[in-house]
Amino acid sequence: IDDFISFFRQDWAYALYHDRFPEFRARMEAHVSTQPDIQHLRKRAERLIGAQSTELTPAQKQELVSSISKETSLLIQQDLMDFLVASVRELPQYLVPGYNE
């Protein structure tokens, strides 16, 4: 990222500034932190990061992301959709089927 200000002014980032985003993040963290695949991913990431002094390689990042189960992925998606549905008026730039069509 060359320009952080421009990067975080893009439409996708608006949800990050929403007043209920911290609540959404905490709720999602509580939901996924108990998932076995996420616990394994965290341990694996800590080992990888601890074993090297630089950031993870793209291959290492892909390996970690691919270890997320379909169940956990759906849980994350549902939490996100719940947040967007609850915030559809404040965040019209996000397509929420059935709400802003």
Legacy VTK file of the C-alpha trace (Angstrom):
# vtk DataFile Version 3.0
C-alpha trace
ASCII
DATASET POLYDATA
POINTS 101 float
0.000 0.000 0.000
1.625 3.179 -1.174
-0.884 5.692 0.182
-2.709 4.647 3.365
-4.948 7.717 3.385
-6.252 7.016 -0.115
-6.503 3.317 0.640
-8.729 3.849 3.680
-10.857 6.450 1.880
-12.060 3.879 -0.640
-15.717 2.845 -0.506
-14.950 -0.648 0.821
-13.505 0.857 4.031
-16.588 2.846 5.098
-17.799 0.044 7.370
-14.587 0.346 9.387
-15.649 3.824 10.511
-19.220 2.883 11.380
-20.079 3.455 15.049
-21.197 -0.182 15.445
-18.149 -1.708 13.765
-16.300 -2.371 17.060
-19.374 -4.233 18.337
-19.542 -6.264 15.107
-15.845 -7.086 15.342
-16.136 -8.214 18.977
-19.183 -10.366 18.197
-17.458 -11.990 15.247
-14.294 -12.573 17.285
-16.371 -14.291 19.982
-18.084 -16.494 17.392
-15.009 -17.622 15.491
-12.468 -17.826 18.323
-14.005 -21.100 19.520
-13.797 -22.727 16.088
-11.074 -25.449 16.048
-9.780 -24.385 12.627
-9.304 -20.794 13.813
-7.492 -21.960 16.943
-5.190 -24.069 14.766
-4.703 -21.171 12.326
-3.668 -18.843 15.164
-1.131 -21.314 16.528
0.267 -21.936 13.058
0.500 -18.196 12.328
2.255 -17.558 15.641
4.796 -20.290 14.843
5.392 -18.930 11.339
5.766 -15.349 12.521
7.983 -16.370 15.435
10.270 -18.353 13.137
11.054 -15.436 10.840
11.775 -11.763 11.228
9.862 -10.636 8.156
6.214 -10.743 7.205
4.539 -13.898 5.954
5.028 -14.812 2.324
2.025 -14.890 -0.023
2.238 -18.698 -0.009
2.155 -18.790 3.802
-0.816 -16.412 3.876
-2.644 -18.558 1.319
-1.905 -21.676 3.358
-3.435 -20.077 6.452
-6.503 -18.789 4.618
-7.112 -22.146 2.958
-7.180 -23.829 6.373
-10.425 -22.034 7.290
-13.309 -24.487 7.181
-16.472 -23.963 5.158
-18.432 -23.821 8.430
-16.275 -20.996 9.792
-16.374 -19.155 6.484
-20.177 -19.284 6.487
-20.263 -18.113 10.113
-18.115 -15.095 9.203
-20.283 -14.346 6.171
-23.462 -14.518 8.235
-22.055 -12.193 10.911
-21.036 -9.736 8.191
-24.443 -9.857 6.512
-26.174 -9.322 9.868
-24.019 -6.215 10.402
-24.689 -4.884 6.905
-28.442 -5.502 7.158
-28.537 -3.644 10.485
-26.532 -0.802 8.908
-28.041 -0.695 5.428
-29.163 2.947 5.721
-25.767 4.173 6.917
-23.769 2.033 4.491
-25.637 2.164 1.169
-22.494 1.421 -0.849
-22.648 -2.246 0.201
-25.046 -4.441 -1.754
-27.381 -6.198 0.648
-29.786 -8.425 -1.301
-33.392 -7.541 -0.624
-32.550 -4.208 1.006
-30.970 -1.865 -1.497
-31.883 -3.274 -4.858
LINES 1 102
101 0 1 2 3 4 5 6 7 8 9 10 11 12 13 14 15 16 17 18 19 20 21 22 23 24 25 26 27 28 29 30 31 32 33 34 35 36 37 38 39 40 41 42 43 44 45 46 47 48 49 50 51 52 53 54 55 56 57 58 59 60 61 62 63 64 65 66 67 68 69 70 71 72 73 74 75 76 77 78 79 80 81 82 83 84 85 86 87 88 89 90 91 92 93 94 95 96 97 98 99 100
